[in-house]
């Protein structure tokens, strides 16, 4: 273990995790970091998980509401929070995506509320050298990260995984008000940052052109997967397809189309040719269960998912075809890209080419860039049922992983960047 690593405070909406997308990204970056040199301040009620970080402090919307009414926050072991009211948490999650609610939320997160003696004592004990801020679209998070960096005279790292700073079509005046505020916060963060990291080459280029700040792009880091643990099982039927991930940005609608196409193929051929297994901690809004063909299995642990992916024949990558969803993911690079490629299995890539992850995978996967059921069905019949095509795509995806996503190479680059920041002081 590298004992010369700096003390890094990660400020993020979601905590380190072994299943949540941004949480998985954080865990992958800091895997193997000295546990005494990493801490995580986060702003959601999502439970922290994984081994990359053991030192957490949680401030949530429910915490802020209770403090507004004079209720004290009681520290808990490892995580400081009192967000135990499940009803209140559920209500907050349903309402928080409304633009007017998001604006009201910012009012609740007043500095005299979140800047309490418990937080300051926790920060003093850790005494960070670097604030690593995973920037999102919460204005208060920028203010908190800036405050901490100034208080401890830290180096400030800004890391962006999703685009919240380029305009999208909306008739809501509340959207445009909040957009103006978050864009201003982002520009201020760019001026203060000592290191700017983006998640994809496309985001790097677009942000440099628009905002005039150069960044270093580091994609998601997938753990090196033992290829010996996987088997092609190329000529067996039914061919098993697996989707494991979130349903955010309308992905469940695309997966539903894939499930329906598989069902039609099985019904027409009179025997099971394809089977789709879907795993997610989210609840689907569209039909995923077709008797004898597809099944929604809910949440599974990271270790169980790893085995499920290793036993699959095809790994499903899906993005929504809706304009609003495309705008949300057009510069991002999904955590599933490197994860899937590392397993050396055929990837079924269904989504619009305007989505950056779909475009990134197009040369190493079986592709369908149409939302029409017959087109998806045609790709499944002509390519996914062909064992030679599946093996060819599996090898191509693994080569992409070896060239661009090897964990040792990326993690070494990331550690070097952060160590150099402290040495430059």
HELIX and SHEET records of a PDB file:
HELIX    1   1 UNK A   21  UNK A   30  1                                  10    
HELIX    2   2 UNK A   35  UNK A   37  5                                   3    
HELIX    3   3 UNK A   61  UNK A   68  1                                   8    
HELIX    4   4 UNK A   86  UNK A   95  1                                  10    
HELIX    5   5 UNK A   99  UNK A  108  1                                  10    
HELIX    6   6 UNK A  111  UNK A  114  1                                   4    
HELIX    7   7 UNK A  117  UNK A  126  1                                  10    
HELIX    8   8 UNK A  139  UNK A  151  1                                  13    
HELIX    9   9 UNK A  173  UNK A  192  1                                  20    
HELIX   10  10 UNK A  201  UNK A  211  1                                  11    
HELIX   11  11 UNK A  227  UNK A  229  5                                   3    
HELIX   12  12 UNK A  248  UNK A  250  5                                   3    
HELIX   13  13 UNK A  251  UNK A  269  1                                  19    
HELIX   14  14 UNK A  302  UNK A  311  1                                  10    
HELIX   15  15 UNK A  323  UNK A  329  1                                   7    
HELIX   16  16 UNK A  335  UNK A  342  1                                   8    
HELIX   17  17 UNK A  356  UNK A  361  1                                   6    
HELIX   18  18 UNK A  373  UNK A  379  1                                   7    
HELIX   19  19 UNK A  380  UNK A  384  3                                   5    
HELIX   20  20 UNK A  387  UNK A  404  1                                  18    
HELIX   21  21 UNK A  407  UNK A  423  1                                  17    
SHEET    1   A 7 UNK A  56  UNK A  58  0                                        
SHEET    2   A 7 UNK A  38  UNK A  42  1                                        
SHEET    3   A 7 UNK A   8  UNK A  12  1                                        
SHEET    4   A 7 UNK A 130  UNK A 135  1                                        
SHEET    5   A 7 UNK A 155  UNK A 160  1                                        
SHEET    6   A 7 UNK A 195  UNK A 198  1                                        
SHEET    7   A 7 UNK A 216  UNK A 217  1                                        
SHEET    1   B 6 UNK A 294  UNK A 296  0                                        
SHEET    2   B 6 UNK A 274  UNK A 279  1                                        
SHEET    3   B 6 UNK A 239  UNK A 244  1                                        
SHEET    4   B 6 UNK A 314  UNK A 318  1                                        
SHEET    5   B 6 UNK A 346  UNK A 350  1                                        
SHEET    6   B 6 UNK A 366  UNK A 368  1                                        
END                                                                             
